[in-house]
């Protein structure tokens, strides 16, 4: 599982061996035999010449692979990709993700779920999770909420979750800073947080991280990868995928300058809650930029909304 010690062991590489092995031994063959895969990068001229945060729509399980592969082939740099903490529940998957230069992102939902499992020995139900989430968020909850923790203390549970979450976020921030400034890596993020063929609502974590680090966001529209990878198989069915790279958004860009958040505000922290409107405005602009880079079949529905599930399996 992803805990503080596991997070502290992650070491990024400027030339990740895992990406080079998968690219040269796996994808190089797969994209040529038996069904040819054509990868097109449009808008390469928009890259500013320094490491950036790529913000991409997430159409399928593997739509980052052709993008990373083509960046590598065109000598445009390596990446570190944000992944969910739940993928580290499997030890071997965790080792693979480390080798591929990924940055796991813990969430309060993940920590609530795993801390409850530690206390009670099982996962919470959807209703129990909702009660615990309201407890951690400081909302008024029923008097029965504390009983969910058995002999545990509700106040201590909240304090433990918040303390652990903030410490882990600090580690994640350090990894992102190292990716950009020590290793020269781009950071690849899927702002929607889940897979969807049509572009949806972005989560504000990317805006929080880039405002804190003073980093540039480059929107990328992915078109056609879902046809290469329609299911769980990591082997491409062949076809054409087009990645359109949009104009960069620096923190001092005129369109987001008015929403600038002080750099000392820690992403995802309680202090960051005071700047929710600014983060939301930046995120919405990024998603609009991504949407404009998509073919009609991938663009947002009129409401542009997603309906996140309360199912705790999204955390573990």
C-alpha angles and dihedrals in degrees: 000000000000110000132150094273092049091049092050091057094061114111121185123212130211088221104028111210092210093057092047093049094047091044098046100035104027114024095034089062096035094053091052105035135083097345117022117237118205117204119194125190112196123187097026087149088070092068107108097217098254135076114290142176109259112211110200137173113247110227100159146359097275107028092121093062099072089044094051091043094053093045087055094046092050092045093241096136143270127276144221112212129208111237133178118267091232091073088070090065085089109065096208093047087052091055090050092049090050091052089051092056097247127163114217116218116209117206131200087246091056093049093045089052097045094043090051089050090051092052099039103025095236142065118272120249118245090261093048091048091052090052092049093046090053088049093053091044090056096244124147107268136176121279088246093068095088089054089066088072094056107212091353123113115244094211092051091046091056092045092048093050093048095045093048093045094051092048091050091047089054089055091049091050089051090052092051091047090050092048092056104033106027104031103027092233128154113229116226117208134178101209094194090066093216139051121272132155091222121056112259142180115312125229117234100236093097092053091049094050096046093046090052094047096037088235131160122245119214114192117220126192114208115205125182104004092115088065090053092047108026094157141011097299114113090211118096119238089211130249137106129310122185124200114195113200114208134205114291122255111213120190090253093048109133091239094058103023091096089060096052113147120205109268093231092066107108112230117250092007128129088255089058090061090077089065099050094122092054093047091046092052092050092047093049090051091051091050091049089053091050092047091053089057094056133094113245095262091060100042122110121275115248092268092041090207138142126200108218112211123238089220108125091214086085086071102042 
